[in-house]
Amino acid sequence: MIPSTATAVAAQPEPTVAWWRLPIVWMVIGGPAAVVVAGFATLAIAIANPDPVIKPARAGSAAEVPAVQGRNHVATPEAARP
């Protein structure tokens, strides 16, 4: 009996490919690698351009005192409140 061409093709093993030649591998590695690079770039920008320290504003007149106290109360963390 002569084997058919479909059976002969199916019986041949597929050639093996090195893992670094598969595009899906680079998609899996590339995503986290891009995030790490972006994190270091963000760190470099943050170190090079720190935020300035702003002195707290004082109430200019007696009419502004309640507004300044309210603003300070809202800006104070819960742990620091009496």
C-alpha positions in Angstrom: 0.0 0.0 0.0 1.4 3.5 -0.9 1.0 6.2 1.7 -0.9 9.2 0.7 0.8 12.6 0.6 -1.2 13.9 3.5 0.0 11.1 5.7 3.6 11.6 4.6 3.5 15.3 5.4 1.9 14.8 8.8 4.5 12.3 9.8 7.4 14.7 9.3 8.5 16.5 12.5 8.4 20.3 12.5 11.8 22.0 12.5 12.7 23.4 15.8 13.2 27.2 16.1 15.4 28.9 18.7 13.4 30.7 21.3 14.9 34.1 20.6 13.7 33.9 17.0 10.0 33.8 18.0 8.2 37.2 17.9 5.9 36.4 20.8 8.9 35.9 23.1 10.1 39.5 22.4 6.5 40.8 23.0 6.5 39.1 26.4 10.0 40.4 27.3 9.6 43.8 25.7 6.6 44.9 27.7 8.1 44.6 31.1 11.5 45.9 29.8 9.8 49.0 28.4 8.2 49.6 31.8 11.5 49.3 33.6 13.1 51.8 31.2 10.2 54.2 31.6 10.5 53.9 35.4 14.2 54.9 35.3 13.5 57.7 32.9 10.8 59.0 35.3 13.2 58.7 38.2 15.8 60.7 36.3 13.3 63.5 35.6 12.2 63.5 39.2 15.7 63.8 40.5 16.7 66.5 38.0 13.6 68.6 38.6 12.5 68.4 42.3 9.3 70.2 43.4 10.0 73.4 45.2 9.0 73.7 48.8 6.2 76.2 49.2 5.9 78.3 52.3 2.5 78.2 53.9 0.4 81.3 53.2 -0.6 83.4 56.2 -3.9 85.2 56.5 -3.5 88.8 55.4 -6.5 90.1 57.3 -8.9 88.9 60.0 -11.5 88.1 57.3 -9.2 85.5 55.7 -8.4 83.6 58.9 -11.4 81.1 58.7 -10.6 80.3 55.1 -6.9 79.7 55.8 -7.7 77.5 58.8 -10.2 75.5 56.8 -7.7 75.0 54.0 -5.0 73.9 56.5 -7.4 71.5 58.2 -8.2 69.9 54.9 -4.6 69.6 53.8 -3.5 68.1 57.1 -3.3 64.2 57.2 -5.7 62.3 59.5 -2.8 61.1 61.7 -1.6 64.6 62.5 -5.0 65.9 63.5 -5.7 66.3 67.2 
